[in-house]
Amino acid sequence: MKSKIGIICIGQAGGNIGVLMKNENFDVAFINSSKGDLDTLNVDASKKHHITDGLGCAKDRATAKQIAQKDFSNINEFLNKSLGEKEFYYIVFSTGGGTGSGISPVLADILTTHLGKKVGLITILPSDKDTLQAHINAYECVQEISNLKNICSTFVIDNNRKYSMLQINEKFVKLFNKIFDYKKYETNKGNIDEAEILKLLETKGMLNISSCKNEETTNKLIENIKNDIFAPLENDGKIKYLGLSKGIKFDEDLFSKEIGKYLDKFENTNKEYTLAILSGLTLPFKRVREMK
């Protein structure tokens, strides 16, 4: 199923995650307004696009939008050549920067509304230690994301968590990669099929992936959902779908009390670890208001 997904990485932060995803055999393309940032990426030149007239955006979202608008025909041609036709695309970027934060919501809108593509977002919130400009950019960017009408799922990675940025990126890619291991755990006790994985990914709203060891408990899984690398949940109890690849004895009542009730659950048995995929969550507006 990996071959059906195209990863579009915009800006330096997106590029850093994209290299890790490429190492896990995802099909990845890289776009930046800074040639210097692109040159640091050890990937084939055919997978890199420098935006025409781009000199970097210095955290200026308006500049990023302007130069991308002028270059969109080249960007579209580059994506067609580097990724080809995919069933699903994810755009990876930081909300706090200039290039990724400015271009990505606009690109997502064009790809979904005008070209009919299925597109999700993998985005990063700045930490409290980041600059005021990064917080302003993030606030504006999340508002734009919330107004996208045809977008699919949105991962919201939070650099305010207890790990370094490199650790956060590595943990995310490891978790994201586990989504596509579902075929390894097919048994007569229940299966998660490709249509159900796509349902999880295509559902609008925030998406959270969390994992725990099978010798641990539902309490540990809940702790990881709340406190690992993603933005905090809104605590409104709203979940649309739960994908559960489980080895633990899952406590349904405790999960519903602490996290929320879901419309439907896709489930299989996993002898190696437990993975929970929560889709259709409310975007982390509380976290964003705190930045404001």
BELRA-V435001 format. One record per residue. N is the residue number from 1. RES is the residue in one letter. PHI is phi in whole degrees, -180 to 180 (* if undefined). PSI is psi as a letter, one per 20 degrees, with the letter a starting at -180 (* if undefined). BURIAL is I if it has 24 or more other C-alpha atoms within 12 Angstrom, else O. Layout:
n=N res=RES phi=PHI psi=PSI burial=BURIAL
n=N res=RES phi=PHI psi=PSI burial=BURIAL
This chain:
n=1 res=M phi=* psi=h burial=O
n=2 res=K phi=-54 psi=h burial=I
n=3 res=S phi=-66 psi=i burial=O
n=4 res=K phi=-90 psi=i burial=O
n=5 res=I phi=-115 psi=p burial=I
n=6 res=G phi=-106 psi=p burial=I
n=7 res=I phi=-108 psi=p burial=I
n=8 res=I phi=-111 psi=o burial=I
n=9 res=C phi=-104 psi=p burial=I
n=10 res=I phi=-120 psi=p burial=I
n=11 res=G phi=82 psi=r burial=I
n=12 res=Q phi=-68 psi=g burial=I
n=13 res=A phi=-63 psi=g burial=I
n=14 res=G phi=-61 psi=h burial=I
n=15 res=G phi=-64 psi=h burial=I
n=16 res=N phi=-61 psi=g burial=I
n=17 res=I phi=-71 psi=h burial=I
n=18 res=G phi=-60 psi=h burial=I
n=19 res=V phi=-63 psi=g burial=I
n=20 res=L phi=-65 psi=h burial=I
n=21 res=M phi=-70 psi=h burial=I
n=22 res=K phi=-60 psi=h burial=I
n=23 res=N phi=-66 psi=i burial=O
n=24 res=E phi=-99 psi=j burial=O
n=25 res=N phi=72 psi=k burial=O
n=26 res=F phi=-82 psi=q burial=I
n=27 res=D phi=-87 psi=o burial=I
n=28 res=V phi=-124 psi=p burial=I
n=29 res=A phi=-122 psi=q burial=I
n=30 res=F phi=-123 psi=p burial=I
n=31 res=I phi=-128 psi=p burial=I
n=32 res=N phi=-154 psi=q burial=I
n=33 res=S phi=-85 psi=i burial=I
n=34 res=S phi=-106 psi=o burial=I
n=35 res=K phi=-65 psi=h burial=I
n=36 res=G phi=-60 psi=g burial=O
n=37 res=D phi=-64 psi=g burial=I
n=38 res=L phi=-63 psi=h burial=I
n=39 res=D phi=-66 psi=h burial=O
n=40 res=T phi=-77 psi=i burial=O
n=41 res=L phi=-86 psi=p burial=I
n=42 res=N phi=-86 psi=m burial=O
n=43 res=V phi=-135 psi=r burial=O
n=44 res=D phi=-61 psi=q burial=O
n=45 res=A phi=-60 psi=h burial=O
n=46 res=S phi=-69 psi=i burial=O
n=47 res=K phi=-99 psi=j burial=I
n=48 res=K phi=-121 psi=p burial=I
n=49 res=H phi=-130 psi=p burial=I
n=50 res=H phi=-93 psi=p burial=I
n=51 res=I phi=-62 psi=p burial=I
n=52 res=T phi=-54 psi=p burial=O
n=53 res=D phi=69 psi=j burial=O
n=54 res=G phi=-80 psi=p burial=I
n=55 res=L phi=-120 psi=j burial=O
n=56 res=G phi=93 psi=q burial=I
n=57 res=C phi=-115 psi=i burial=I
n=58 res=A phi=48 psi=l burial=I
n=59 res=K phi=63 psi=k burial=I
n=60 res=D phi=-100 psi=o burial=I
n=61 res=R phi=-66 psi=h burial=I
n=62 res=A phi=-64 psi=g burial=O
n=63 res=T phi=-62 psi=g burial=I
n=64 res=A phi=-59 psi=g burial=I
n=65 res=K phi=-62 psi=g burial=I
n=66 res=Q phi=-64 psi=g burial=O
n=67 res=I phi=-72 psi=h burial=I
n=68 res=A phi=-70 psi=h burial=I
n=69 res=Q phi=-61 psi=g burial=I
n=70 res=K phi=-67 psi=h burial=O
n=71 res=D phi=-103 psi=j burial=I
n=72 res=F phi=-61 psi=h burial=I
n=73 res=S phi=-62 psi=h burial=O
n=74 res=N phi=-70 psi=h burial=O
n=75 res=I phi=-62 psi=g burial=I
n=76 res=N phi=-63 psi=g burial=I
n=77 res=E phi=-64 psi=g burial=O
n=78 res=F phi=-62 psi=g burial=I
n=79 res=L phi=-64 psi=h burial=I
n=80 res=N phi=-63 psi=h burial=O
n=81 res=K phi=-76 psi=g burial=O
n=82 res=S phi=-82 psi=h burial=I
n=83 res=L phi=-113 psi=h burial=I
n=84 res=G phi=72 psi=a burial=O
n=85 res=E phi=-84 psi=o burial=O
n=86 res=K phi=-115 psi=q burial=I
n=87 res=E phi=-76 psi=h burial=O
n=88 res=F phi=-154 psi=q burial=I
n=89 res=Y phi=-128 psi=q burial=I
n=90 res=Y phi=-119 psi=p burial=I
n=91 res=I phi=-101 psi=p burial=I
n=92 res=V phi=-112 psi=p burial=I
n=93 res=F phi=-167 psi=r burial=I
n=94 res=S phi=-96 psi=p burial=I
n=95 res=T phi=-76 psi=i burial=I
n=96 res=G phi=-90 psi=i burial=I
n=97 res=G phi=-85 psi=a burial=I
n=98 res=G phi=-105 psi=g burial=I
n=99 res=T phi=-62 psi=g burial=I
n=100 res=G phi=-64 psi=g burial=I
n=101 res=S phi=-64 psi=h burial=I
n=102 res=G phi=-78 psi=g burial=I
n=103 res=I phi=-82 psi=h burial=I
n=104 res=S phi=-61 psi=g burial=I
n=105 res=P phi=-61 psi=h burial=I
n=106 res=V phi=-68 psi=g burial=I
n=107 res=L phi=-62 psi=g burial=I
n=108 res=A phi=-61 psi=g burial=I
n=109 res=D phi=-65 psi=g burial=I
n=110 res=I phi=-64 psi=g burial=I
n=111 res=L phi=-64 psi=h burial=I
n=112 res=T phi=-84 psi=g burial=I
n=113 res=T phi=-76 psi=g burial=O
n=114 res=H phi=-101 psi=h burial=O
n=115 res=L phi=-111 psi=i burial=O
n=116 res=G phi=70 psi=k burial=O
n=117 res=K phi=-85 psi=q burial=I
n=118 res=K phi=-92 psi=o burial=I
n=119 res=V phi=-133 psi=p burial=I
n=120 res=G phi=-117 psi=r burial=I
n=121 res=L phi=-124 psi=q burial=I
n=122 res=I phi=-122 psi=o burial=I
n=123 res=T phi=-127 psi=r burial=I
n=124 res=I phi=-126 psi=p burial=I
n=125 res=L phi=-91 psi=q burial=I
n=126 res=P phi=-73 psi=q burial=I
n=127 res=S phi=-82 psi=r burial=I
n=128 res=D phi=-63 psi=h burial=O
n=129 res=K phi=-81 psi=i burial=O
n=130 res=D phi=-72 psi=r burial=O
n=131 res=T phi=-72 psi=r burial=O
n=132 res=L phi=-60 psi=h burial=O
n=133 res=Q phi=-62 psi=h burial=I
n=134 res=A phi=-62 psi=h burial=I
n=135 res=H phi=-69 psi=g burial=I
n=136 res=I phi=-61 psi=g burial=I
n=137 res=N phi=-58 psi=g burial=I
n=138 res=A phi=-64 psi=g burial=I
n=139 res=Y phi=-60 psi=g burial=I
n=140 res=E phi=-64 psi=g burial=I
n=141 res=C phi=-65 psi=g burial=I
n=142 res=V phi=-65 psi=h burial=I
n=143 res=Q phi=-61 psi=g burial=O
n=144 res=E phi=-65 psi=g burial=I
n=145 res=I phi=-60 psi=g burial=I
n=146 res=S phi=-65 psi=h burial=I
n=147 res=N phi=-93 psi=i burial=O
n=148 res=L phi=-70 psi=p burial=I
n=149 res=K phi=-82 psi=h burial=O
n=150 res=N phi=-112 psi=j burial=I
n=151 res=I phi=-77 psi=q burial=I
n=152 res=C phi=-94 psi=b burial=I
n=153 res=S phi=-72 psi=q burial=I
n=154 res=T phi=-129 psi=o burial=I
n=155 res=F phi=-81 psi=p burial=I
n=156 res=V phi=-120 psi=n burial=I
n=157 res=I phi=-77 psi=q burial=I
n=158 res=D phi=-121 psi=o burial=I
n=159 res=N phi=-73 psi=j burial=I
n=160 res=N phi=-88 psi=j burial=I
n=161 res=R phi=-76 psi=r burial=I
n=162 res=K phi=-78 psi=i burial=O
n=163 res=Y phi=-100 psi=r burial=O
n=164 res=S phi=-72 psi=r burial=O
n=165 res=M phi=-62 psi=h burial=I
n=166 res=L phi=-64 psi=g burial=O
n=167 res=Q phi=-63 psi=g burial=O
n=168 res=I phi=-61 psi=g burial=I
n=169 res=N phi=-61 psi=g burial=I
n=170 res=E phi=-66 psi=g burial=I
n=171 res=K phi=-64 psi=g burial=I
n=172 res=F phi=-62 psi=g burial=I
n=173 res=V phi=-63 psi=h burial=I
n=174 res=K phi=-63 psi=g burial=I
n=175 res=L phi=-67 psi=g burial=I
n=176 res=F phi=-60 psi=g burial=I
n=177 res=N phi=-64 psi=h burial=I
n=178 res=K phi=-65 psi=h burial=I
n=179 res=I phi=-55 psi=h burial=I
n=180 res=F phi=-96 psi=j burial=I
n=181 res=D phi=-94 psi=j burial=I
n=182 res=Y phi=-58 psi=h burial=I
n=183 res=K phi=-68 psi=h burial=O
n=184 res=K phi=-69 psi=i burial=O
n=185 res=Y phi=-119 psi=k burial=I
n=186 res=E phi=-76 psi=p burial=O
n=187 res=T phi=-142 psi=r burial=O
n=188 res=N phi=-77 psi=i burial=O
n=189 res=K phi=-92 psi=j burial=O
n=190 res=G phi=138 psi=q burial=O
n=191 res=N phi=-130 psi=q burial=I
n=192 res=I phi=-109 psi=p burial=I
n=193 res=D phi=-102 psi=r burial=I
n=194 res=E phi=-61 psi=h burial=O
n=195 res=A phi=-62 psi=h burial=O
n=196 res=E phi=-72 psi=h burial=I
n=197 res=I phi=-61 psi=g burial=I
n=198 res=L phi=-62 psi=h burial=I
n=199 res=K phi=-60 psi=g burial=I
n=200 res=L phi=-63 psi=g burial=I
n=201 res=L phi=-74 psi=h burial=I
n=202 res=E phi=-84 psi=i burial=I
n=203 res=T phi=-72 psi=p burial=I
n=204 res=K phi=-66 psi=q burial=I
n=205 res=G phi=121 psi=r burial=I
n=206 res=M phi=-73 psi=q burial=I
n=207 res=L phi=-121 psi=p burial=I
n=208 res=N phi=-122 psi=p burial=I
n=209 res=I phi=-119 psi=p burial=I
n=210 res=S phi=-141 psi=q burial=I
n=211 res=S phi=-140 psi=q burial=I
n=212 res=C phi=-149 psi=r burial=I
n=213 res=K phi=-76 psi=q burial=I
n=214 res=N phi=-73 psi=i burial=O
n=215 res=E phi=-85 psi=i burial=O
n=216 res=E phi=-93 psi=a burial=O
n=217 res=T phi=-128 psi=r burial=I
n=218 res=T phi=-60 psi=h burial=I
n=219 res=N phi=-58 psi=g burial=I
n=220 res=K phi=-67 psi=g burial=I
n=221 res=L phi=-61 psi=g burial=I
n=222 res=I phi=-62 psi=g burial=I
n=223 res=E phi=-59 psi=g burial=O
n=224 res=N phi=-69 psi=h burial=I
n=225 res=I phi=-60 psi=g burial=I
n=226 res=K phi=-81 psi=h burial=I
n=227 res=N phi=-128 psi=j burial=I
n=228 res=D phi=-83 psi=d burial=I
n=229 res=I phi=-101 psi=i burial=I
n=230 res=F phi=-98 psi=r burial=I
n=231 res=A phi=-59 psi=q burial=I
n=232 res=P phi=-58 psi=q burial=I
n=233 res=L phi=-67 psi=q burial=I
n=234 res=E phi=-76 psi=i burial=I
n=235 res=N phi=60 psi=k burial=O
n=236 res=D phi=-100 psi=j burial=O
n=237 res=G phi=73 psi=j burial=O
n=238 res=K phi=-95 psi=o burial=I
n=239 res=I phi=-135 psi=p burial=I
n=240 res=K phi=-88 psi=g burial=I
n=241 res=Y phi=-132 psi=q burial=I
n=242 res=L phi=-121 psi=p burial=I
n=243 res=G phi=-98 psi=p burial=I
n=244 res=L phi=-131 psi=o burial=I
n=245 res=S phi=-103 psi=o burial=I
n=246 res=K phi=-121 psi=q burial=I
n=247 res=G phi=-123 psi=h burial=I
n=248 res=I phi=-77 psi=r burial=I
n=249 res=K phi=-80 psi=o burial=I
n=250 res=F phi=-80 psi=p burial=I
n=251 res=D phi=-93 psi=n burial=O
n=252 res=E phi=-61 psi=g burial=O
n=253 res=D phi=-65 psi=g burial=O
n=254 res=L phi=-65 psi=g burial=O
n=255 res=F phi=-61 psi=g burial=I
n=256 res=S phi=-63 psi=h burial=O
n=257 res=K phi=-68 psi=g burial=O
n=258 res=E phi=-88 psi=h burial=I
n=259 res=I phi=-113 psi=g burial=I
n=260 res=G phi=146 psi=r burial=I
n=261 res=K phi=-101 psi=q burial=I
n=262 res=Y phi=-112 psi=q burial=I
n=263 res=L phi=-71 psi=g burial=O
n=264 res=D phi=-153 psi=q burial=O
n=265 res=K phi=-131 psi=p burial=I
n=266 res=F phi=-112 psi=p burial=I
n=267 res=E phi=-140 psi=q burial=I
n=268 res=N phi=-145 psi=r burial=I
n=269 res=T phi=-105 psi=p burial=I
n=270 res=N phi=-131 psi=o burial=I
n=271 res=K phi=-85 psi=i burial=O
n=272 res=E phi=-100 psi=h burial=O
n=273 res=Y phi=-165 psi=r burial=I
n=274 res=T phi=-113 psi=p burial=I
n=275 res=L phi=-127 psi=p burial=I
n=276 res=A phi=-117 psi=p burial=I
n=277 res=I phi=-117 psi=o burial=I
n=278 res=L phi=-108 psi=o burial=I
n=279 res=S phi=-120 psi=q burial=I
n=280 res=G phi=78 psi=k burial=I
n=281 res=L phi=-76 psi=q burial=I
n=282 res=T phi=-69 psi=p burial=I
n=283 res=L phi=-59 psi=q burial=I
n=284 res=P phi=-80 psi=m burial=I
n=285 res=F phi=-66 psi=h burial=I
n=286 res=K phi=-62 psi=g burial=O
n=287 res=R phi=-61 psi=g burial=I
n=288 res=V phi=-71 psi=h burial=I
n=289 res=R phi=-64 psi=h burial=O
n=290 res=E phi=-62 psi=h burial=O
n=291 res=M phi=-65 psi=h burial=I
n=292 res=K phi=-62 psi=* burial=O
